[in-house]
Amino acid sequence: MRNQLYINGQWRAGRAGSFPTVDPAAGRTITEVTHTSAEDVDDARRPCR
């Protein structure tokens, strides 16, 4: 599984880092999820204009 954003046909790391998704029953981290910044959103929507 990729821990990246797919923006405009390319995989890339988010500019705002990542955060863990935790299994509440076991208390352990399942995966890291990329946090999307406002700049990432702008990059994704820019070609749509």
Contacts in CASP RR format, 6 or more apart in sequence:
PFRMAT RR
TARGET T0000
AUTHOR 0000-0000-0000
METHOD contacts of the structure
MODEL  1
MRNQLYINGQWRAGRAGSFPTVDPAAGRTITEVTHTSAEDVDDARRPCR
1 31 0 8 1.000
2 11 0 8 1.000
3 18 0 8 1.000
3 31 0 8 1.000
3 32 0 8 1.000
3 33 0 8 1.000
3 34 0 8 1.000
4 11 0 8 1.000
4 12 0 8 1.000
4 13 0 8 1.000
4 14 0 8 1.000
4 34 0 8 1.000
5 11 0 8 1.000
5 12 0 8 1.000
5 13 0 8 1.000
5 14 0 8 1.000
5 34 0 8 1.000
5 36 0 8 1.000
5 40 0 8 1.000
5 44 0 8 1.000
7 40 0 8 1.000
7 43 0 8 1.000
7 44 0 8 1.000
8 43 0 8 1.000
8 44 0 8 1.000
8 47 0 8 1.000
13 34 0 8 1.000
14 34 0 8 1.000
14 35 0 8 1.000
14 36 0 8 1.000
14 37 0 8 1.000
14 40 0 8 1.000
15 37 0 8 1.000
15 39 0 8 1.000
15 40 0 8 1.000
16 35 0 8 1.000
16 36 0 8 1.000
16 37 0 8 1.000
16 40 0 8 1.000
17 34 0 8 1.000
17 35 0 8 1.000
18 32 0 8 1.000
18 33 0 8 1.000
18 34 0 8 1.000
18 35 0 8 1.000
19 32 0 8 1.000
19 33 0 8 1.000
19 35 0 8 1.000
20 29 0 8 1.000
20 30 0 8 1.000
20 31 0 8 1.000
20 32 0 8 1.000
20 33 0 8 1.000
21 29 0 8 1.000
21 30 0 8 1.000
21 31 0 8 1.000
21 32 0 8 1.000
21 33 0 8 1.000
22 28 0 8 1.000
22 29 0 8 1.000
22 30 0 8 1.000
23 29 0 8 1.000
23 30 0 8 1.000
END
